[in-house]
Amino acid sequence: MEHFLTLFLNTAMSGFWPFVGCMILLSVPLNFVFILVNRFLRHWNIRKHGYPPAHCDADGDFKPTPIEVEL
């Protein structure tokens, strides 16, 4: 881990473009992991509670309240 941190700091301090390249190389796998976890948790939530929720219509928009319908 110390070797990776030293390599990262040396690359980050060597100039703008190496720093940007290092950030891209770090952000792509982190973004992929975030999407995997997010979709998995969304799947669990929809499987447990169904879709759409009771307060939404078929598109996911909020249903109008009875007062809004009368007006």
C-alpha positions, 0 to 999 in steps of 0.5 A: 500500500505504501508503494502505491501511495508513493507512486500516486503522489509522485505521479500527481506531483509531476504535472497536470496531465499525469495527475489527470490521467491518474484521476481517470484511472482511479475514477473508472473502476470506482464508478463501476463499483458504485454502479454495481452496488447501486443497481444491486440495491435498487433491484432489492428495493424494487423486488421488496416493495414493487414498482411504482410505489403507492404514491406514484403513477406508472411513470414514477410521477407523483399522483395528484392529491384529491384536492388537485383533482377537484380543481 
